[in-house]
Structures are given as C-alpha cells and as structure tokens.
C-alpha cells in the first residue's frame, strides 16, 4: 500500500489510495443526505498550551509555529481529495469541536476556516473555536434542520499494520460528570467504516452543548500511519443501508460502594505541578496538600495507587526522590488507556473497582475512565486538598487499618516470589509457612470484625453488614460460635482476615466473610477442615451453609464450589462431613477458640 522513494525512508507524497477504498468511499457518500462539516486539527494528548511550547522536548513547530503532532500534517491525495493520510508522532491525536445537529455543509465557509487555520497571524484560541462557531452559524443559516443519524468514520491502515484507535466524544463546557462516549475500532489494511448511532452518543454526551471529538491510536501513537476518509456527523437518505436501527437501552450503571478503599492518582498536574517527561524531576513540584491527603488517608487504612501516562522508570525515580514511593501499591504507568490500567490494578490488588476513587486533572481522562467504569467515584485535581473530608472514606482506625498498606506491600513481595519460584503453587505456600489462628470474637477484636464486615463484599456469603450492637450481642450468644480468622506467613502479617458465625445445634454457617487477600492460599481449606472435625465430633455428618446471592459476591459461590460444597437450593449449600478438605494440611492451624464439643 505504501510507495517508497530510494532515500532511506518511506514517503507518502506519491501514495495513491487503493481503488477499493475509493469505490466504497464514493458508495458511502451516495447514501448520505447531509453532513455537519466538522474540521479536524492535529493535537496532542498531553497538551498544556502555551507553556508546553517552551518546555516540551517533543515540541516541533509547524510553519505557523504551532506544535506539529503529525509528521507532515494532514497529507492529501491526488485521486481522493477528501481523504487524508496521518503519520502520527508521539502523543498525536485528531480533534474537532462541534455543536449538536448537522445542517448542510457550507463549503465556502469550510474553505475559509481551513485557510484561517494555516495563517500564523490568527491566534490559536480563535482557530480552536472556529469550527464550533461555524457550526453554530450554520444552524442559524439553515433553511431546513436535519437530525443526525450517526457519526461515521472511514479509515484504512497506511503502513500495512493493524492499529487500534479510539473515538471519544465528550462535553467541555458542561459541568463534567465523568461521562463520555468512547468507541474503539481496529484499523486494518482493508477498507473499514465505523458507524456510531447518534442515540448511543446522546446517552453520554449533551449534544446541545459544546463538545470535543478526539481520535487517537491506543497505546503509543509514534509511527502509526492511518488514512482517514469521512469523519463526520451525517444524516442518511431514507433508504440507506447504513441508516441505524433502533437500539435497546443498556441497564443502569452500578453505583459506587458505600465505603471507598483505594485512591488512584494521576501524576502530572495532579500529584505534582508540571509535566515529568518535559520538566524532569527537578522541574516538577509536589503539591503539599496532596502529600497531606495521602498521609492522612493512609493512617485510616485507605491505600493508594497510580494510573499515569508516563515513563515508568522516570516515575519510579521521581517518587523515590520525593519520598512517596512507599505509599503507592501496584502503580500502573504506561501509555495505554487509564481505564485498562485501573482494570489491571483491580485484578492485582483484589478489590472491587466500585471501591476506587480516581483523581485526575484532565477532563478526557476522567471521562474515559468514567465511561469504562461507571461504578467508580471520579474527582478532579481541585478536590485534592479536601480528599480526607469526603464522607465515603471511613474515619474509624483499627490496628489492621494502620497496617493495611504494609499488608498489601507484603502481598506484592509474595506475588513476586511466587512468579520467580516456579509453577508449584502449593509448594510455594508450604515454604511461605502459611499459618491460621482461630480465635473467638472478643472485646479486643470487635472493632476489626466490625470494620471487616463493612468492607467485605466479594467473599461475604450473605452480603450482610453487621451493626456494632449485633456483634456485641453475638459475643455472648451461647447458641452460636463466633470465630475469627487471623493469618500470617514468612512475608508478613495478614491480620484478622475472616469472621464466621456457626449455629452449633444445626451445624450450619449463618454468616461468613473473609478478606480476598487471603483467598486461594488454602486458608479456607484449613478452616473448613477444622470445622468439619468439630462438627463431626458433635454428631453432625454434614456442614450446612447459608448463602444469599448479591451483585458482588460471586466469588463466595466460586469458593464454595471449589471447596466441594453442593448447592441444595437458592439459599443453601451442603458438604458431606465424611470427606476431608483437600490441601488443608498446607496451612499450619492454631486453635485458640476452646470450642467444647458435645
């Protein structure tokens, strides 16, 4: 697809679009009744105009002195003047400003706009808003209003490779609520056409207000070459094959958890002032209010991580330089979408995304994350100073909450040791000397059990959150055995990680909840083997478990299945006491409960 000149590098000057692309482009145009006439400009995903022109090492001036984010701007073709080739440089993206509805394009005005965009004497902010103002003027000039059917994007790879690109649409002047439309498409060496139903976009974006459309490669943009055809809001002719059909509404988004457990930080212009890759470690200034918020929340058991588009090695050096590296768990540093970074973080730390709080200064990043993870709380850089005051952060402090970061840090070391130790997971657990201490609910551990009850969702068989007064009553309830589970290994303390309420007469677990940090380390196997022997000595030949499904406790059902329990009905599981629990001997168990069996 690409022609080369014998100059040691590729040249697209004489490049011709394949006939198949041209034919399909013309066929698409034949189906369109009207288009908005959006004008796209080259832009930068890390733009901090105008200061970046003086500080950014990647700044490359165009003839008008504005930054060149493409190798040669929008490169035109002799055989298809509406199509443009884009050779991306680092952080390059395409951006257009729009209004709500398309009205027949005024070609003369578009030409004037394109000329204005090329004149160095026209101020940047005027150029940036020219497209929006033109569209608003077209509204007033239109003799016939047309309701758009869709946003259409034609593209084909310009270098023979396949590239994933995102299409983001979000408001800029509306009070940002973290909403945006985010589409994704693979651009291949074959003709491709993305058609986005306008109704899909309107679910996330107020098209009555000024909005941005941004198109950019996922991950690193450097070196990507893509040919773009039509990129616009369009109205299809009535009989057009591409005219979107009615769509079924999606279910409502999940709400955030009542209590937040982790703060995910952006770095540039959020944790510190400045852009690290441009200003260097000495050039950025950590915000004192950010450090105070981190330390205050850390003391209350709220842990912290990072989702930043940055250089990993440079970030590591900067955090150590500022003495902040110890506060951040499983930091996600790279050039991919932050929503994916947050998904990876949740998997590594074993916490629900609904318990995350994301802080970022960029409206695009907040919208991208909010669109992918609507169950997250999202804050701006302006909220940093008052972070500890938000009521979704717990205020109570226990010994476990004080040490929570250290426990997670120990988990990181465990995971690294496991990866380097080979494939025998159970042998690794044996060498780690996993131990489980079984004790009774008492005054000393009461506060921690209450805290664990409020925090635990996934491994909570009934999803129940104990009020403190109920726990106090259970402590002296002779008809039940209230068991606490505390765990440790060679790498450190897990602390009190579980609580179980057992009906002695029925041989039944009424309540069970446990921290996910200890899951699959055979702690549950050791506990249930202990319980099996206790109930067997009391004359029970089965273990009964009360279970109630919630939107968040699928992990509880999975645990019961893996342990060998059989589901009796919707709300109960059963286990035959004649069968020993597998791998229970891996964990060394200490029984401090003194449960006197009949």
N, C-alpha and C positions, 0 to 999 in steps of 0.2 A: 504493500500500500504506500510505502514511502520511497521517494526517489532520493538518490544521494549524489552529491557533487564530489568530485575527487579532491576534497580539501580537508580530509581527516575528520569531518563531522557531517551530520545529516543536515540537509537543507530542505525546507518546505516551500521555497519560493515557487518552484515549478510543479508542485504537487497538484494532482488532479483527483477530485473526488470520484470514487467508483460510480459507474453508470447505475448500478442497482440502488445506491443511496440516493442519487439524483432523481431516479424514477419514483421511488417511494416518497421522497420529499414532495415532489410535484403532485402525487396522488393525495397526500395529506392536505396540501393547500386547497385542492379541489373540494374537499369536504368541509372547509372552514368558511363560515359566513362572515365573521369579523374577528379581529384580534385587538388586544389593548395597545400593542406597540411599545412594550417595555424596552428600555435601553439599559443594557448591562455594561458595567465597568469592571476593570480589574481592581482587585482589592486584596487586603492582607488580613489573615485570620488573627494576627497579633497586633493589629494597628493601634497605635497610640498617638495619632496625628495631633499636632505637628511636631511634638518633641522627638518622635522616633526618627525624623529625617536627620536630626543632628546626632543621635545616639546609636541608632541601629546599624550593626556591622553588615547587615544584608541590604541596606538601602542602595538602590541602583536607580539613578534619575532618568526619567524619560526626557523628551525634548522640552516638555513643559515643566520639568523639574519635579513632578510628582513621581512617587515610587513605582518602579516597574516590577510587577509581580509575575508577569509572563515574559518569556524570552524575547518576543517581538510583538507584544500587544495582541490584538485580535487580527490574525492573518487571513486575508481574503483569498478567494479563488476565482480564477477567470471563468470557469464553467458553472459556478453557482455563487453568485454574489451575496446571497442571503446566509450562506454557511460560513462559519469562521473556525479556524484552527487555533487552539490554545495550547501552548507549551508552558506548563506550569513551572515556576520557580518555588523556592521554599516558602511555605505559608500562603501560597497564592490561592485566591478564590474569585468567583464571579459574583457580582452583587448588583441588584436593581432595586429601585424604590417604586412602590406602586400605591394605587388607591383601590377602590372597590370593584367597579364594573368596567368591562371593556366597551368602548364605543369606537366606531370605525376609525382606523388609524389615519391621521393626517400626515402623509408622507413628507410634506414640505416642512412641518414643524419638527419632525424627527431629524431631517437633514440639518436644520438649523441647530438642533441640540447637539448633534454629532460634531458639527463644526465648532460650536462653543466649547465642547469638551476637549478639543485639540488646541485651543488658544491658551497660551501660558498666561495671558493677561487676565483671564477670567478667574476670580477667586475660587478656591477649592469648594468651600461650603455652598457656593452658588451652583457649581456643577453637580454636586451631590444631590441637591434638591430639585434640579431642573426637571428630571423625569417625573417626579411626583407632581410638580406644579403643572407640567404639560398635561398630565392625565386629568388633573382637576379641571383645567381649562377645556379639555375635550368634552368633559361632562356638560359644561355649560353650552358648548357649541353644538353638541349632538342634536340632530333632528329626530333621531329615533333611538331610544335607550334599548340596549341589548343586555340580557342577563347571561353571564358567562356560564358555560357548561363545565369547563375543565382547565387545568394548567397542563400544557403539552411541552415535552422536552424530547428533541431528537438528538441522538449522539452516536458516534462510531469511534472506535479506537484509532488514534493516529500513529501508533507505533507497533501495531500488531499484538499488543498485550491486552489483557482484560483488567479493567480498573473499576473499583467500587467507588461510586460518588454518592453524596447526599444532597438532597434538595430540602432546604429549611426555609420556612415562611413564618414570620412572627412580627408582632407589633413592636414599634419602637417608642411611640409617644403615649401609649396607654399604660396605666399602672401595671407593670409587668407582673403577671401572676404565675410565671413559670410555664406558660403554655406556648406551644408552637406546633406547627405541622412539620413532621420530619419524614421525608421519603428517602428511599435508598434504591439504587439500581446499579446493575453491573453493565459497564460499557465494554462491548466486545468488538472484534474486528468485523462483525456483521452489523447491518443496519438495526438500530434499536429506537423504539419510541415509547416513552413513558407518558401515560395519560392519567392525571390525578383528578378525580371527581371533585368539583368545587364544594359539594356538601361535606366531603371529608375534611377539606381545609377549614371550612367555616366552624367545624366543631372545636377548633383550637385557636382560630385567629379571627379577630374582629376586622373584617374587610371594609368596614365603614371608616376605619382609621388608617393612618399611615403605617405601612408595613414594609419590611425588607424581605427580599428573596435572595438566598445565598446558595450557590452551587460550588461544591468543593470536593476534591478527592479525599477519601478516608485515609487515615494514617499520613505518611509523608507525601507531600504534593510534588516535591522536587523530581523533575524528569518525566512526569506524566504528560502525554500528548493526546489530546482529545479534540475531535471535530464536532462542533455543535451546529445543529440546524435550527429549527424553530424552537424558541424558548419563550413562551408567552401564554397569557390567559386568552382563551378562544371561545367563540360560540360556533357550534357545529350547525351545518344545514340540517333540516329536519330529518332527512332520510340517511344521514351519515352513519356509516358502520361504527365509527368510534364514539358516537354520542353516548355518554354514560347512562347506565340504567339506575333505577332507584336502589339505594343501599339500605341494609339493615343496621340499625343503631347498635353500637357496641355497648356492653354492660358498663355500669358506672365504675369509676376507678376506686381502688382500695384506699381506705383512709389511713393516715399515719397511726402508728401505735401510740397509746396514751403516754408512754414514757420514752424519751429519746435516750439512746445508749452510746452513740458514736457521732462525732463531728468530722465531716470530710472537708478538708481545707483546700482551696485554690491557693497558689503562692503569689504570683506576680500581681501587685496592686491589691492584694487581699491580706495575706500574712505579712507581706512587706511592701514598701513603696518602691517601685522601679521594676524593670524587666531584667531578670537574671542573665539571660543569654546575651543581652545587649550591654547592660551596665556592669556586669561582673559582680563578684561577691562584695567588693569594696564599694560598689556603686548603689547597692540596694540598702534600704533602711527598714529594719524590722519595726512593726508598729507596736508600741508598748502596750496598748490596750488589747492587742491580740495575744501577747505573751501572758498578760494577766488573766485573760479569759481561759486560755489553755490550762494554766496552773490551777485556777480556781475550780474548773470543772474536773480536772484530773483528780484533785483531792476528794471530790464527791463521787468518784468512780465512773465518770464519763470519759471514754477513751477517744483518741484522735487518730486520724489518718489523713492522707493527701491524695487528691486527684488533680494532677497538673500536667499540662502540655509543656514539657521542658526536657532538658538534658539530664538524664538520671545521675551521671557522675558529678556534674556540677551541682545539682541539688543536694546530693549527699555531702559534698564538701561544704556547701553553704550552711546546711542545718547543723553540722558539727561546729563550724566557725561561730555560729550564733548560740551554741549550746542548747539546741532544740531537738536534736536528732533522737534523743531518748523518749520523747513524748509521742512519736508517730509510729503506728503499727501498720505493717503491710502497705507501705506507701506505693501508690500507683503513678509512676512517672513515665510518660511516653507521649506519642503524637496522635494516638487514636482518640475516638470519641470518649468523652468522660463517662457517658452512660455505661459503656463497656467496662471501663476501669472500675466503676462502682459495683457492677455485677461481679467482676472478678474478686473485688475486695470482700463482698458479702460471702462468697464461697470460701475464701481463705480464712476469714475470721469467724464463720459460722454464726452470723447474726442476720436477722431479717432486715431487708432494705427499708421497711417501714419504720425502723427504729433509728435510721440515719438522718442527720441534718447536714445539708450541703450548703457551703458558703462560697460565693464566687462574685467577682465584680462585673463579669461580662454577661449582658442580657442573653446573648446567644447561648452561652454555656449553661446558664440556668434554665433556659427554655429547652435545650437539647436533653438535659438530664430529667427535667420535669415531664417532658413528653414520654420518655422511655420508662421512667419510674414515678408515676403519679402518686404513689404512696409515700414518697419522701417529703420531708419538710425542706424548703429551699429559702435561703436568706441571702441578702446582699452584703457587700463589704461594709456598708454603712451600719449593719447590725452587729459588727464585731464587738464593739465596746460594751454592748448590753447583753451579750450572749448568756452570761450566768443568770440573768434576771428572767429569762423565759420560763414559764411555768411547766413546760414539758420536760425540763431537766430535773430529776429528783434532787431533793435537798438533804435527805437523810444520809448519814455517813455511818458505815459499819467497818469492821476490820477488813472484810473482804473487799469493800468498795475502795478503801485506801490502797489496797494492794492489787487492784484489778489490772492495772497496766503491767505490773511485774508478772502477773499470772499469764497475761497474753504474750508478753515478751518471752517467757519460758516456753509457751506454745510454739513460737517462731523457731526457737532453738530445737525443740523436739522435732518439728517438721523438717528442718534442715538435716538433723541427724538421721531421720528416717529415710530421706532421699538418698543420703550418702551411704546408708547402711545396707543396701541391697533390697531384695524383693520379699524376704521373710518377715512379714509384719509382726507376727506373733512372737518370733524370736527377738525382735527389737523390743517389744513390750516386756518380755522377760528380763532382758538386760537393763531396761529402764527401771526395774523394781517397782512396778505399779503397786500401790497399796490402797486399801479401802478401809476406813474406820467407820464402824456402825455405832451410833450413839442414840440417846433418847432426846426428844425435844425438851429443852430446859430454859431457864431464865437467861443463861449466858448466850445461847444460840438463837433465841427467839427473834431478835431484830433481823438477823441474817436470813432466817427462814421466811420472815415476812417480806423482806426485800426480794428474795429469790422468787417468791410467789408472784409478786407484781411484775417481775422482769421476764419470767419464763413463759413462752408461747408455744414453741415447736415441740418440745418434749414435756407437754403438760396433758395428761390423759383426758382431763375433763375441761381444760381451759379455765379452771376456776382460780380466782384471785382472793386469797384469804384476807379478810379484815383481821386486824391485830387482836380484837376481842375474841374472835373464834379460835385463834391459835392459843390464847390464854386458857380458854375453856377446854381445848383438846389436851392440853398438857396434863390435866388431872382427870381425864376421861379413862376410867379403868376398863371400859369395853373395847377400847382401841389401843393399838400400839403405834406410837408416833415415832418414826425412825428418821434420823438424819444421816446423810452420807457425806463423808469428808475424804478427799483424795489427795495423794502426793506421789511423786516419783523422784528419780535422781536429778531431774532438771528443775524441780521446784514444787511449790505448793499450788494445788488447785483450789484449796479452801473447801468450804461447805458447798457441795455441788448438787445435793438432792434431798428430797423430803418425801416420805411415804406414810400414808395413813392406812392401817390394816385393821379390819374388823376381825377380832380374834375368834368369835363364835362362828362366823360364816366362812372363815378362811379366805377373805376377799380383800383386795386392794380397793379402797374407796377413792383415794387420791394418790397421784404420783406425778412429781415434776422434777426435772433434772436439767442442769446446765448442758448445753450442746458441746461445750468444750471437752467434756469427759466422754462423750458418746463414742461408741465403736472402739474404745480402749479396753474392752472386756470388763469394765466396772459393772455394767448392768448384768452381765453373766454371773459375776461373783455375787452380787446382791441377791439375784433370784435363786441361785443355788443355796445360799444361806437361808432364804425364806422357804424354799422347798423343804429343806431338812427340818426347819422349825415347825412348819405346818404338818409335815408327815408325823413328827413326834407328838403332835396334838391330835392326831387321828384324822386329819384331812388328806384325802387322796388326790385332791385337785387344788390348783391355785385359780381363783376367780379374780377377774379384773374388771372394774367399772370403767367404761370408755364412752366419751361423748365427742363426736367429731366437731371440729371448729374449722374456720377458714385457714387456720395457721398450724394445726397440729398433725399434719400428715406424717411428720417424722415419728410421732408417737405410734401410729399404726404400723409404720415400717419397722420400728423397733420390736414391737410385739410379734410381727410376722417372722422377723429374723431370729427371734429367740425361740420360736416354735409354738407360740400360742395359736389357738384356733378360735376364729370368731363364731360365737354362739348366736348372737343376734346383733341388731344395730348398736346396742349399748353395752355389750359384754364380750369378754374373751375368756378362754379357759385353757389350762395346761395340766397335763397328766403328771402327777407327782412321782410316778414310777420312773421317769426319765431324767437323768442328770443333765444339767445345762452344760452345753459344750464350752470348752475353753475357760471355764470358771476358775481353774487352778492357776491360771496365768497371773491373776491379781492376788496378792497376799492380803488376807482379810483379818481385821482385828475387831472382835465383838465386845464392845463396852456397854451393851444395852441391858444385859441381865434380864432377858425375857424368860420368865419361868413358864415352861410348857406344862400342860396338864398331864 
